Structures are given as C-alpha cells and as structure tokens.
Amino acid sequence: MFAAALTLLLLFFWALPLHSQEKYQVDLSEIEKEVDKAAGKPYHLGGFFEFQPTLFGIDKDSALSRLRFYQRRQDSLFDQYNFRLRLEGSYKKDFFSAFFRSDTHVRNDFDGWDEDTRLFEGFVSLKATPNFSLDAGKKTMKWGKGYAWNPVSFIDRPKNPEDPEEALEGFTLVSADFIRSFAGPLKTVTLTGSVLPVYKHVNTDFGNLKHVNFASKLYLLAYDTDIDFMIFTGSSRTTRYGFDFARNLATNFEIHGEFAVVNNLKVTAIDEQGTASTRESDAISYLLGLRYLTAKETTFILEYYRNGTGFKRSEIEDFVSFVGGSYRSFLNTGDDSGLRRASALAEGAYGRPNPARHYLYFRASQKEPFDILYFTPALTSIINLSDGSFNLIPETVYSPMTNLELRLRGVFLLGAKKTDYGEKQNDYRLELRLRYYFGL
C-alpha cells in the first residue's frame, strides 16, 4: 500500500503543469471529422487509450464498507489499476450514415483481474430529406438540459454526477426526427418519436420484459429559448412526463431547468429491523441550474436537484441502522443473512450515487490560470441538503504534449454517521487518469 501511495505522489509531481508551447489538442473527434470531410473521406475512426491508477481510503465503519468487506479482512487503503480502450467510428455516404462507440475496461484490484467490453452505441441513420431522419440501433438520446442530473432523460441511463461528461451506454431503439423551420418568434420545431423494445436479449436491464415502449419529444426554439416536452409510455416502466428549458440571459450567462413526473412509482424501504414497506405515488423531480462564464474565463455551474424518486432522510437512517444491527449479529453468531439482504438492497436503489431527495451541485473551473497553457484546475462539490453531508472534488487537467491528457483528481467524502456521504465506502479516493487520443 505504501508503494501505491508513493506512486500516486510521484505521479502528482510529474503531472504538475509546465509552461508549454506545444499545440494542445484533446477532443479530436470534431476536428478529425472536418479534416476527413475536407479530404473527401467518408469515414472516421478514432478513440483513446486510458490508464488510471486509483488509491482508495476506506471508511471501515461505514455501512457500505461493512457490506462489501465483512467476509474479508480489509486494510484502510487499497489500490486499483484501470485500463480502458474506447473506439468510435463513423461513415457517411449521401443520405446514409453509421456510427459506433465501443468500450473495453480492464481492472485489477484485490479481487484480481476483471474485463468488460461493451458496445456503447451502434446505429445507422437515414436522412431521406433535410426535414426527416430515421435512426435504428443502440443509441444515447441525451434528453435534458442539466449538467449533473437529467430527471427528464426517460430512455437513457443516468449520469455519474461526479463525472457527468463521460459517455454512457445507450439502449437499442428506433427513432425518427421531423424538423420544421419558421420565420418569427418560433424558429424551429422538431418532433422525435422513439420505439424501445424490451425482450430477453434486447434492453434487458431497462424494465419488465416482453414489452414495446414508446417515447416522444417535442422541441421548440421560441423567443430564443430552447424548450422540450417529453413523454414515455409502456409496460416496462410506468408512464412519465417532463419538460425542460434553457435560455441565455446574456452571452456569458445561461439558465436551465427540468421538470419530470413519474406515475405510480413504487419505492421499497426497510426499517431498522429490516421490515420492508412499499409506497406507490407519483414522483415529482425537478432541476434548476445556471452556468456563468467570467471575463477571465472562470466557469461556474450551480444546480439544485429535487429527486422525487429518492429516499427520505429517515429511510436512509433506517437502512444504515439495519446494516449496523446485521453486522453486529454476524460478529456474534456468524449469521450473515441480514448483511446479504442489505447487500442486495445496496446494489439497487440504496446504492445509487445520489439516493436521497435534495442535492446541490457546484463546480468552478479556471482555464489556463497564470498563463499556464493547456491547464485547467477545477473544484466540484455535491451536497446532500437534507443531512448536510457532501463530497469535495479538486482536480487539475493538463496536456504536456499533443493528444495526451492528464487528470489528477481527489474525491473526499464528508459527513456524520447515518448520513448519505458519511456512510459511503470511502473516506477519499485519489486517481490519476492518463488518456491518449488517436485517430486513423
């Protein structure tokens, strides 16, 4: 463990930014597409290779730590080594285009080696006319205007609010877009319709099997405001409605928001003794946020998120109490039935990144401070407003050479007992991400 800590420390000093005059280029995809277009190439292939060593500081008395490590003796520190290969490519010819994005993740930690390869996206598009297009395959729809959360994103997987810009795995569907443009206050109208099947080998983790679901979005650009209205209906999940908006109040100041209603949502919670109870109601979630860019290129993002699908503070406290009682029973009798049941619950709703009701997200990032080229420090925090627990994420992103990006990040979790962040597995996490981008 000392060697891992020393390695991360040395990597930190190596990653400190220097004044550099080399050309910086990290996100190559859009530039390469333009180069390919200019060169007459109908295809693009690129991606990145990533190495990310991580050091975890374990909170051995927390609920989630006890659930994961009760069967083994665990040190307060453990290291993990992650390798990732992301490939993406596209092809365009006349009215036909295709796109794919794959992800291969290899991890090594105290459990040994683990490999997972997934197709994140893979779909074809037909643009029959300038006003109509049809997509079919595995795709992320990216509904919503929020940065850290998207309560109206009914047919996408949820973001990780600690890393909301990372690509997500999509679902297999068929979607069509019909676009009309107008003169006047209403400039653009786009109607999107999607069909999402859920069967044994198709979208099995979306919901109940053997059903075909439907989702639709109406987009309006009216009075310089982006507005969307969404609906999802089907038998794999309950019916849900939503809308979002985004508007620039000034060139450097944007506000955005989302509102969603999930009909007949069932939430199962347990009390201190482990007795389960289920409530069914219409869950209302909403988000309100702003983004502000200063003259010195400091970007501020602030979002409030009301998670209507989350647990009350008392329900999280009861879950933690049940874990504590089950852990004491295991130490005294060797009976781990309560812990196994709690572990199953933690793999579901209780183990989500943000399982509670009220959160505040704040992020501040500064582009090239002190004229240090290609260097961006940032500070992020997510606060549970119900119990006062929070995380604090300082990070720096730097490119010492063309196509190579280094990100050094710490994630510190702070909170009292029986609070959201106070009962997470870790006290802190330190990671260094080295990403090399390439294009063919």
WOUR-V997555 format. One record per residue. SS is DSSP state (h for helix, s for strand, l for the rest). Layout:
<<SS> <SS>>
//
This chain:
<<l> <h> <h> <h> <h> <h> <h> <h> <h> <h> <h> <h> <h> <h> <h> <l> <l> <l> <l> <l> <l> <l> <l> <l> <l> <l> <l> <l> <h> <h> <h> <h> <h> <h> <h> <h> <h> <h> <l> <l> <l> <l> <s> <s> <s> <s> <s> <s> <s> <s> <s> <s> <s> <s> <s> <s> <s> <s> <l> <l> <l> <l> <h> <h> <h> <h> <h> <h> <h> <l> <l> <l> <l> <l> <l> <l> <s> <s> <s> <s> <s> <s> <s> <s> <s> <s> <s> <s> <s> <s> <s> <s> <s> <l> <l> <s> <s> <s> <s> <s> <s> <s> <s> <s> <s> <s> <s> <s> <s> <l> <l> <s> <s> <s> <s> <s> <s> <s> <s> <s> <s> <s> <s> <s> <s> <s> <s> <s> <s> <l> <l> <s> <s> <s> <s> <s> <s> <s> <s> <l> <l> <l> <l> <l> <l> <l> <l> <l> <l> <l> <l> <l> <l> <l> <l> <l> <l> <l> <l> <l> <h> <h> <h> <l> <l> <l> <l> <l> <l> <l> <s> <s> <s> <s> <s> <s> <s> <s> <s> <s> <s> <l> <l> <l> <l> <s> <s> <s> <s> <s> <s> <s> <s> <s> <s> <s> <s> <s> <s> <l> <l> <s> <l> <l> <l> <l> <l> <l> <l> <l> <s> <s> <s> <s> <s> <s> <s> <s> <s> <s> <s> <s> <l> <l> <s> <s> <s> <s> <s> <s> <s> <s> <s> <l> <l> <l> <l> <l> <l> <s> <s> <s> <s> <s> <s> <s> <s> <s> <s> <s> <l> <l> <s> <s> <s> <s> <s> <s> <s> <s> <s> <s> <s> <s> <s> <s> <s> <s> <s> <s> <l> <l> <l> <l> <l> <s> <s> <s> <s> <s> <s> <s> <s> <s> <s> <s> <s> <s> <s> <s> <s> <s> <s> <l> <l> <l> <l> <s> <s> <s> <s> <s> <s> <s> <s> <s> <l> <l> <l> <l> <l> <l> <h> <h> <h> <h> <h> <h> <h> <h> <h> <h> <h> <h> <h> <h> <h> <h> <h> <h> <h> <h> <h> <l> <l> <l> <h> <h> <h> <h> <h> <h> <h> <h> <h> <h> <l> <l> <h> <h> <h> <l> <l> <l> <l> <l> <l> <s> <s> <s> <s> <s> <s> <s> <s> <s> <s> <l> <h> <h> <h> <l> <l> <l> <s> <s> <s> <s> <s> <s> <s> <s> <s> <s> <l> <l> <l> <l> <l> <s> <s> <s> <s> <s> <s> <s> <s> <s> <s> <s> <s> <l> <l> <s> <s> <s> <s> <s> <s> <s> <s> <s> <s> <s> <l> <l> <l> <l> <l> <l> <h> <h> <h> <l> <l> <s> <s> <s> <s> <s> <s> <s> <s> <s> <s> <s> <s> <s> <s> <l>>
//
